[in-house]
Amino acid sequence: MEVCIIGSLNEEIILGPLSRWPIWGRQVFVDSIQRRNAGSAASVALPLAKLGVRTGVVGVVGDDENGVLIKERLSKAGVDTRGVIQIRGKETGLCVSFFRRDAERAYISALSALTDFKLSHLREKEPYIKTAKIILLTGCFVVPGISFEDMHWFFKRCRKRGQIVCLDTGWDPQGW
C-alpha cells in the first residue's frame, strides 16, 4: 500500500443551496440533496484510488447498514478496507452539510461510532498501517477518542519506521 489514510468514515447528506438559515419552528427549501458514504478518510481515499494509487483506510463504522455501505463503496472503488473496524451496537456517524450559492458550507455532525475510535485500534491495525509509505491522519477533531498525545506517540513510531506522516486537522469545533 502506498498511502494509508486514518480518519473518519461516515454518511453524509448534502443540502443546498441554502439561501438563509431557517428560524426555529420554520422551514426553508433547497434545490439539491446528495447522499454519500464518505467522511474525511474516504474523501481522500476515493480520488487517490481513482488515480491508481494503492490506498487503504483505517477507521471505524457502526454495525448498521451505512457502515456496510461505506465499506462496500470503498472496496468497489479499489480502496483496501482491511483497516475498517465495525463497532458493535453503534450507528455509523452522520454529517449533514449545507451549502450556499457561493459554495461555502456549514456542517452538523453526529459522531456516533467515531467516538469509539481509539489508540488501541491503531495499535491493533499497526501491522496493516506499517505497510504504507505515507500515513495521513485526517479530521482529527472528528475522532475525539484519539488524543493529540496519542497522535504524537503514533506518528513518532511511523517516522521511526521511515514513513512519511501527514496531518489534516479539519476544523476545530471549539474554534482554537
C-alpha positions in Angstrom: 0.0 0.0 0.0 1.3 3.4 -0.9 -1.0 5.6 1.3 -2.8 4.7 4.5 -5.5 7.2 5.5 -6.6 7.2 9.1 -9.7 9.1 9.9 -13.5 9.5 9.9 -15.9 7.3 7.9 -19.5 8.5 8.0 -22.6 9.0 6.0 -23.0 12.5 4.6 -26.2 14.3 3.4 -25.5 17.5 1.4 -28.4 20.0 1.1 -28.4 23.3 -0.9 -28.1 25.9 -2.0 -29.3 27.3 1.3 -30.4 31.0 0.9 -30.8 31.5 4.7 -31.0 29.5 7.9 -34.5 28.7 9.0 -35.9 30.4 12.1 -36.7 27.8 14.8 -40.0 26.2 14.1 -39.9 27.2 10.4 -38.7 25.6 7.2 -36.7 26.7 4.2 -36.3 24.8 0.9 -33.3 23.7 -1.2 -33.0 22.5 -4.7 -30.5 19.7 -4.2 -29.9 16.7 -2.0 -27.0 14.3 -2.3 -26.2 11.3 -0.1 -22.7 10.0 0.2 -20.9 7.3 2.2 -17.9 9.3 2.9 -16.1 11.0 5.8 -12.7 12.7 5.6 -10.8 9.4 5.2 -13.0 8.3 2.3 -12.9 11.8 0.7 -9.1 11.4 0.3 -9.0 7.6 -0.4 -11.5 7.5 -3.2 -9.8 10.1 -5.5 -6.4 8.5 -4.8 -7.7 5.1 -5.7 -9.2 6.5 -8.9 -5.7 7.9 -9.8 -4.3 4.4 -9.4 -2.6 5.0 -6.0 -2.7 1.9 -3.8 -4.7 3.2 -0.9 -6.1 1.8 2.3 -8.1 3.3 5.2 -8.2 2.8 8.9 -11.4 4.0 10.6 -14.5 2.9 12.4 -18.1 2.5 11.3 -21.2 1.2 13.1 -22.7 -2.2 12.7 -25.6 -0.7 10.7 -26.4 -0.5 7.0 -24.4 2.7 6.5 -21.3 1.1 7.8 -21.7 -1.8 5.4 -22.4 0.6 2.5 -19.3 2.7 3.3 -17.1 -0.3 3.3 -18.6 -1.7 0.0 -18.3 1.7 -1.7 -14.6 1.9 -0.8 -13.9 -1.7 -1.8 -15.6 -1.3 -5.2 -13.5 1.8 -5.9 -10.3 -0.1 -5.2 -9.6 1.1 -1.7 -8.2 -1.6 0.7 -10.7 -1.8 3.6 -8.9 -4.3 5.9 -8.4 -1.4 8.3 -12.1 -0.6 8.7 -13.4 -1.7 12.2 -17.1 -2.2 12.9 -18.2 -1.0 16.3 -21.0 -3.3 17.6 -24.1 -1.6 18.9 -23.3 1.8 17.4 -24.5 3.7 14.4 -22.2 5.0 11.8 -21.5 8.7 12.1 -23.6 11.2 10.1 -22.7 14.6 8.8 -25.4 16.9 7.3 -23.8 19.6 5.1 -25.5 22.8 3.9 -24.0 24.8 1.1 -24.7 28.3 -0.1 -24.7 29.6 -3.7 -21.1 30.8 -3.2 -20.2 27.1 -2.3 -19.4 27.9 1.4 -20.5 25.1 3.6 -21.7 24.5 7.2 -21.8 21.1 8.9 -23.8 19.4 11.6 -22.4 16.0 12.7 -23.4 13.2 14.9 -20.2 11.3 15.7 -21.8 8.1 16.9 -19.3 5.2 16.3 -16.5 7.7 15.7 -16.3 8.5 19.4 -15.2 4.9 19.9 -12.1 5.2 17.6 -9.2 4.9 20.0 -5.4 4.5 20.0 -6.0 0.8 20.7 -7.5 0.5 17.2 -4.4 2.0 15.7 -2.2 -0.5 17.7 -4.4 -3.3 16.5 -4.1 -2.2 12.9 -0.4 -1.3 13.1 0.8 -4.4 11.1 -1.5 -3.2 8.3 -0.6 0.5 8.7 3.1 -0.1 8.6 2.9 -1.5 5.1 2.2 2.1 3.8 4.8 4.6 2.6 2.7 7.6 3.5 0.3 7.9 6.5 -2.4 10.6 6.6 -4.4 11.3 9.7 -7.4 13.4 8.6 -10.2 15.1 10.5 -8.6 14.5 14.0 -11.3 16.6 15.7 -13.9 14.1 14.4 -12.2 11.3 16.2 -12.2 12.6 19.8 -11.1 9.2 21.2 -7.6 9.7 19.8 -5.8 12.5 21.7 -3.1 14.8 20.4 -0.7 12.9 22.7 -1.8 9.6 21.1 -1.3 11.1 17.7 2.2 12.3 18.6 3.2 8.9 20.0 1.8 7.1 17.0 3.4 9.5 14.5 6.8 9.1 16.2 6.5 5.3 15.6 5.6 5.8 12.0 8.5 8.2 11.4 10.9 5.9 13.1 9.9 3.3 10.5 10.7 5.8 7.7 7.1 6.5 6.8 6.0 10.0 5.7 3.5 11.4 8.1 0.8 13.9 7.2 -1.9 15.6 9.3 -5.1 17.3 8.1 -6.7 18.5 11.3 -10.0 19.7 9.8 -11.9 22.3 11.7 -11.7 22.6 15.5 -15.3 22.7 16.8 -14.0 24.7 19.8 -12.6 27.4 17.5 -9.0 27.1 18.5 
